[in-house]
């Protein structure tokens, strides 16, 4: 199992350059194509006094949107460099829907963390939680400031659910290349969660793996997983993403939400 096509969401936020460099490094390692994706809607909710004025305003806003997309493409081409094969996809469209559509051609989608202090990525922003619930592809969430992912030590946050099983399968290209993989179960009942079976499954794929029961802290599972990952000098966490949509209102599980907003390590998530 390998990765052939990586997509990276491109916006004009402060963390976009780091994210593109990180995605390019992964593409180089897997000899994969890197595709930059960006979309920008034309802002049209402007009161006007005449049809002619409306047309003029729409033309101005459309030109601004096209300029933003051109700037995003220039950023992608500059930061991706010349070491990997690249492609570009963009449109005047709603960013979330457009990326979901384009991801049908991807093995992996690289996104930025969306924490309260991470800044405004602008009008090309794609909400990561909503994307996770809909895209049907593994998402690599990258915190700001991380330009490279070695993934030599990986923590698998295991819970015996469909989402976690999907995440382990989707992460196999990384797991089989890692020096060490730690299967961590937060809370009592690691045996009931089947951690030993997961370790045996990964071992069958040639993975150097061990299992670790972790206690359930008052601050939540995400904090304990991050502490354990730092202690083991890991730089990637693999986990299932939990949540659902209700009339386009995205409801995320606590650990999923905490990771999307607060992870200091890259996190590969599948739903």
C-alpha angles and dihedrals in degrees: 000000000000143000116253104167127031122188123201124195110232125202134150096256123126094257097050096093093053091048093052092049091050092050091048091053091053091047091052092051093051095036087238133150116255116216122192115211128194136160133181129187121220109246106232107157094109122127113234136180100222141020090247092055090047091054092049093050092047091051091051092049092046091053090051091051092050090049091052090051091049090051090049091051092050089050092050094048092047096048097038090058128192102293097086136045109256140193134184132218124180140151146171092259145109104292100224096048092044094052092046088054095047094046090075085085095050136090092195135014119208116210136172126249114258105210125158092256099041097097133240114300091196133225095332093061118134115203105235097208093054091046092052092054094051114025102076092214133098113267123211108207111204123195118223115274098031112117100164137041118199094175090193091135117038133182118210111204099213128201121154097249137117091252094054092046089051091049093052091050093046091049095053094105088060097036095053091053096047124106091220135008123196118200104206126192117193115214134010122320106051088157092053090050090058098239091153091055091051090050090050091049092052092043088056087060091053096261120151098227142169133179127233129187110211127196121246108249125204089242092062142259095284093061092049092049092050092049091050092047092052091048090053091044091239121159100192132056120194117202145146119259116229129202146080142226127248113189090328092311104126115218113192130190117250098252092044092051092046092052094047092051104032113023114129091190130060111269126201109206135181131185 
